[in-house]
């Protein structure tokens, strides 16, 4: 069994998906679920093509992660932000 990371992105009115470890293997769909299903079929077809051409299946190396950031609040242009209130006041 092979496992491949896929990336699904919102692309205008549809969704686009690709597998970083399978160059050229991509799919789209009108919903996220459809893009994922189409990507599954695209990967199967890609692997069948590799087998027909007697090419090895690439080793999956891609990983994923999620980073979290606090919202950045900028002062209005040309205005200095007010100093923080003194806790002893």
trRosetta pair geometry for C-beta under 8 A, 3 or more apart (Angstrom, degrees):
i j d omega theta_ij theta_ji phi_ij phi_ji
2 47 7.2 174 42 -105 149 141
2 57 5.9 -102 -89 156 150 146
2 60 7.0 138 -174 -28 88 119
3 60 6.0 -87 86 17 68 166
4 19 4.7 12 154 -151 129 130
4 21 5.5 -137 -138 56 100 119
4 22 6.2 6 -150 -17 152 116
4 43 6.1 -174 47 -132 143 141
4 60 5.3 -153 -103 -102 60 126
4 62 7.6 48 -165 46 67 118
5 19 6.7 137 81 -145 53 73
5 20 6.2 -8 82 29 108 104
5 21 6.9 99 40 -3 86 109
5 60 6.7 134 -1 -167 83 118
5 62 4.3 -120 45 100 133 115
5 63 6.9 -176 -58 -106 155 16
5 64 5.8 164 -149 -32 135 108
6 17 5.3 16 172 -176 117 109
6 18 6.8 167 -154 85 75 25
6 19 5.1 -47 -98 -85 73 76
6 36 7.2 136 95 -126 148 73
6 39 5.2 91 -146 153 153 151
6 43 7.8 -96 -75 -52 121 132
7 17 6.6 167 83 -148 47 59
7 18 5.7 -13 54 59 94 76
7 19 7.7 164 12 -91 75 28
7 20 6.7 64 -12 -38 117 95
7 64 7.9 163 -88 -97 86 123
8 15 5.7 8 -176 176 98 118
8 16 7.3 161 -153 82 52 41
8 17 4.6 -17 -99 -96 74 94
8 32 5.8 86 152 -148 145 87
8 35 5.5 123 -137 108 112 132
8 36 6.3 -35 -79 -69 144 84
8 39 7.5 -111 -83 -25 97 152
9 15 6.8 159 79 -158 38 69
9 16 5.2 -19 62 62 92 91
9 17 7.5 169 17 -81 67 44
10 15 6.0 -45 -105 -104 44 75
11 14 5.7 -23 72 77 92 73
11 15 6.3 125 20 -130 89 20
11 16 4.3 50 -19 -12 143 111
11 28 7.3 -75 54 -129 138 109
13 30 7.5 -20 136 -141 86 76
14 28 5.4 42 137 178 134 109
14 29 6.4 174 -173 89 102 31
14 30 5.3 -68 -118 -108 92 42
14 35 7.4 134 164 -70 87 116
15 28 6.5 157 84 -158 52 63
15 29 5.3 -17 60 64 101 80
15 30 7.5 52 15 135 86 6
15 31 6.6 -6 4 135 128 16
15 32 5.1 140 -82 -93 166 50
15 34 7.3 137 47 68 118 84
15 35 3.8 -97 99 -33 115 150
16 26 6.9 -5 -176 -176 90 112
16 27 7.7 164 -157 90 50 41
16 28 5.2 -25 -102 -102 62 85
16 35 6.7 -115 -77 -141 5 136
17 26 6.5 162 88 -158 53 64
17 27 5.1 -12 61 63 102 84
17 28 7.1 174 17 -87 76 34
17 29 7.5 14 -4 8 115 101
17 35 4.6 141 -22 161 117 104
17 36 6.5 143 -82 -84 160 44
17 38 7.2 145 41 78 127 94
17 39 4.1 -68 109 -70 141 135
18 22 8.0 -155 178 71 72 86
18 25 6.6 129 -153 91 70 63
18 26 4.3 -22 -95 -103 90 90
18 27 7.8 166 -77 21 49 59
18 39 7.6 -134 -75 -125 17 119
19 22 4.1 27 89 34 121 105
19 25 5.0 -14 38 87 108 118
19 26 7.8 -151 13 -79 68 52
19 39 7.1 138 -43 -174 96 111
19 43 6.2 82 -31 -92 152 109
19 62 7.7 -174 -180 27 64 151
20 62 4.0 115 70 -85 126 148
21 58 5.3 -176 165 110 94 127
21 59 7.5 -106 -161 99 131 38
21 60 4.7 -94 -46 -121 177 62
21 61 6.0 145 -100 31 114 70
21 62 5.1 -130 -40 -4 97 109
22 25 3.8 -9 120 23 116 137
22 43 6.5 149 20 -119 172 83
22 46 5.5 65 -176 146 136 159
22 58 6.4 -179 -87 40 63 132
24 46 7.8 151 93 -120 90 122
25 39 7.9 89 147 -155 94 78
25 42 5.5 142 -171 141 86 109
25 43 6.1 74 175 -92 140 61
25 46 4.5 -14 -102 -74 126 155
26 39 7.6 -42 -163 -112 32 89
26 42 6.8 -92 78 167 17 162
27 35 6.1 152 108 -161 95 64
27 38 3.8 180 169 121 135 101
27 39 4.3 -154 40 -76 129 60
27 41 7.3 108 -101 60 152 88
27 42 4.4 -153 -53 -22 116 143
28 35 5.9 -45 -168 -113 29 95
28 38 6.7 -35 63 93 31 155
29 32 7.4 120 83 -123 120 5
29 33 7.3 -117 128 80 150 45
29 34 3.1 178 -175 106 131 92
29 35 3.4 -141 30 -58 110 57
29 36 7.4 -65 20 12 152 49
29 37 7.0 93 -90 48 154 86
29 38 5.0 175 -61 6 108 130
30 34 5.6 19 44 56 66 153
31 34 4.5 93 52 7 82 102
31 35 7.0 -144 91 -5 42 85
32 35 5.8 -55 -150 36 31 112
32 36 6.4 31 152 -19 64 106
33 36 5.7 -55 -150 36 30 112
33 37 6.4 28 153 -16 65 106
34 37 5.7 -53 -145 39 34 110
34 38 6.1 32 155 -17 66 108
35 38 5.7 -55 -143 41 29 110
35 39 6.2 33 154 -24 64 107
36 39 5.6 -53 -146 34 29 113
36 40 6.6 37 151 -24 62 100
37 40 5.6 -47 -153 27 34 115
37 41 6.8 30 150 -13 63 103
38 41 5.7 -53 -152 39 36 111
38 42 6.2 39 148 -23 67 106
39 42 5.3 -51 -144 36 35 115
39 43 6.3 37 155 -20 66 101
40 43 6.0 -54 -151 34 28 109
40 44 6.6 30 150 -18 62 105
41 44 5.6 -52 -150 35 33 114
41 45 6.4 32 153 -17 66 106
42 45 5.7 -55 -148 39 31 111
42 46 6.2 36 151 -23 65 107
43 46 5.4 -51 -145 35 33 115
43 47 6.3 31 157 -17 66 105
44 47 6.0 -57 -148 38 28 107
44 48 6.3 30 153 -19 64 107
45 48 5.6 -53 -147 36 32 114
45 49 6.4 35 153 -21 64 105
46 49 5.7 -56 -153 34 29 113
46 50 6.6 31 150 -19 63 103
47 50 5.5 -48 -149 33 36 114
47 51 6.4 37 151 -19 65 103
47 57 6.1 15 -132 -110 94 113
48 51 5.6 -54 -150 36 33 112
48 52 6.3 34 152 -20 66 105
49 52 5.7 -51 -145 36 32 112
49 53 6.3 17 158 -5 65 110
50 53 6.0 -68 -147 48 28 101
50 55 4.3 -96 -158 73 78 101
50 56 7.2 -53 173 88 121 17
50 57 5.9 116 113 -85 154 63
51 54 7.4 26 -177 -80 33 35
51 55 7.7 -85 -53 48 20 68
69 72 7.8 -28 154 -33 115 91
75 79 5.7 -136 161 88 106 83
75 80 6.6 -9 170 -164 160 21
75 81 4.0 -121 -87 -57 128 93
76 79 4.5 28 73 34 97 123
85 89 6.5 -102 177 35 89 132
86 89 4.5 98 76 -26 98 105
